[in-house]
Each structure stands twice: as C-alpha cells, then as structure tokens.
Amino acid sequence: MFAREMRDQVRKTRLENGLTVITERMPWLRSATVGIWVRRGSRHEPAELNGICHFIEHAVFKGTLRRTALDIAIETDRLGGHLDAYTMHELTGFSLKVVDTAIEQAFDLLSDIVARPRFAPEDLAIEQRVILEEIKMVEDTPEELLAELFNDAFFPQHPLGRPIEGTPATVPTFDRERTLYFHRRSYAPRNIVVAAAGNIEHERLVELAAQVFSAVPSEDDAPSVERPTPAAPILIERKRDLEQAHMILAAPWPSARSEERFAANLLISILGGGTSSRLWQTIREERGLAYSVGAATSAFSDVGVFQVYAGTSPDQLGEVLDLSMRELRRIAREPVSDEELRLAKDQAISSILLGLESSSMRAGTLARQEIIHGRYIPPEETIELIERVTPEDLRDLARTYLQTERMAFGALGDLNGFRVDRARLEI
C-alpha cells in the first residue's frame, strides 16, 4: 500500500513545447523544493566553448530583465531557503528549498534567472575573472588537479575528458553574443525539466511553467553526443611542492542506464564505500598508510568510470597501489561473503529510505531519473533490484570490467623515480 501511495503522489506533464513538469506531493512536510534542470552539460559543448555551460550557470545570477544581482540575493535571503546551482557533464541544475507557502515566489525567482538572464557585457567580464580564479583554485588543489589531468588522459579528445569549468583559453571568449546564443539553444523548453517535491500542487506548477516558458523560443539544438572510448593511461605527474602523493586507479564501468548499475554500486561499496570497506580497513585502519582512501564511480549515460583514490606519503605510494590491486584481484577471483553483501545492501537501502524524508533529495531524484531514464523509478523497484544481486553477480562484474589491459593509473606529487608498468596493474 505504501508503494502504491508513493506512486500516486508522483505526477508528470509534458507541455506542447517539450518542457517536462514532474512533481511528488508530500503534504506532511512544511518544506518544498522546486528546481529547473537542463539536459545540457559540458559534454554537449564544442571544444572551443569548453566551460560555457558552467559559465552560464554562474552568469544567470548576475541579473535578469526584472531583477539585479542584488535583488536576486535579497529575495533568496528573504525566502529563507537554500539555493543550489551546479553544472555536470550531462546536465545543469538550479533548485531552491523553501517553506511550502513560498513555492510560487521560489519558482518565479528561479524561472526568471533561468529563462530571462540579462547577460550584460560588464557582468560577463566580471564573471570571467571569477571563473578564472576558480580554475586557479583547482590547480592549487591536488585531488582536483589530478582528477582533471587523469580525465583528459582517460577520455582523450572527448568532451568527458575536458574540465567542466573550462580553461584559461576558452573562458575569456565567452562574450555576450556567444553566451546568449548558447543559452538560447541549450535552454530551449524541450531541454528543461521542472521538478518539485513537498507540499505542492502539480496543476499550479504546470500553469506557472507554461506561463514562463511558452514565450521561450525552441531553437534547433541537437548536439552530437559521441560515445567515448576510454583509454588505459599510466599517468605520472610530478609536483615537488606537495607533501602527499595522490593516486587514482581506474577502469571502465557500467553506465547510469546499465542493468548492471546496482551490482556495480554494491561492489564499489564493498571495496571502498565506507569505513568498513576493504580498502579503508586494509590501507587506513590496519596499516595507517592514508587518511583518505576509498572507491567511487562516475556514471554517464553511455559509460561509467570505476575509481580507487588515495592520498599518502610519496614513499608509501607503491605499497598503497599494491594493496589496492590486491583487493581488486581478490574481488575478481573470489565471491564476496554473504555478510559483506548484506552490509552493502543495507547501506544502499538505508540511503534510499533516508532520502525519502528530504524534499530536495526527492526533487533532484525526480529530475535525474527523467533525464537519464525518461521515467519515474519508484524506490521499491530500486530496492527490489538491489536485493536481487548475488555474490556471483559481483564476481562476474569484476571479471568483466577489471581487466589488466583496461586498468588505468594516475599519480601526482613529489614522485621523482616512481614508476608503474602494466604488469603491476595485472588483475
């Protein structure tokens, strides 16, 4: 009964111009989250415009045809809510969490920002400088710098390998003409998903969305999305002024749409998803070789990336790499125990159930599911698929994806003399 009631609370409407409105009514909450998600991210940019999606995400807050930047800041504070905006490889999101009585004001603010930005030349020049400083911050943050260098090598000559924030060469070229042109094509109604969760009325949000976006032109926007072919680089970058060495161990992985994604996430959890995981216990707790160590995945629409990451002293990097490879070999050769799998399943299911209490989590989930899968996926469906995963599924998955010739390695730090060959990455 609970599952059916939850499905009954989710409604979706697609307007004639292609814009999608999807809501989940949660009448027992006093909070509500409304957001606007765009089916465009850095993956959809040509090389010469690398970073423009992220630039637009920043620039829309500099003012609209109705509001100044200060007006936007004051109104956000007055609503007392939490405003979030972010750019990813395959989408851009804007959301605002407020009390339920302020949902219409929140949508008016968000939709004005997204649909009617001013893009004044003087404002764009200021934001260019801000983002160039952001790029410098990445260069001064070893973990982020290594991630960008590694992505470029892992996805050579592909948008997934380019930095989301752009480069010092591309960002200064984002003048008003370029920014406005890209915004009009990318923020067309058919690329927009309006999602909300909380004590809201679906029909009213549909009405509000139609009022705002009916006047937005639907210009031709069909960027080619080439499926990437991951490489298997071994990348050693020397940076002498670092106290720690930072490493990434990676391989191709199931995509966000793959039926294997549930087994893939459970395997990540067992390997390095928490303090009871194999990597954490082996490298940090038993040997004290690292403060930060774990495993994670980046899942795109057509490819995924498995990563082990760690930060350690340069003279311990080889040992951390060898211990990590030992755990990868073990999980590819031996079924995990029933106890380990049960723990990973309990952790995943708890995360899902706890997320049901948050309007912001549920609004974001609605939007991402619509963009990635084109439909709402009830929590009980996800939980059922998690429960079906067996130890044999995890071993088969590891054998399929964790292959010697597909393993990649990256390291950054004071690494004079450090070497890695393919034999050391043998599974």
Disulfide bonds with the S-S distance in Angstrom:
none
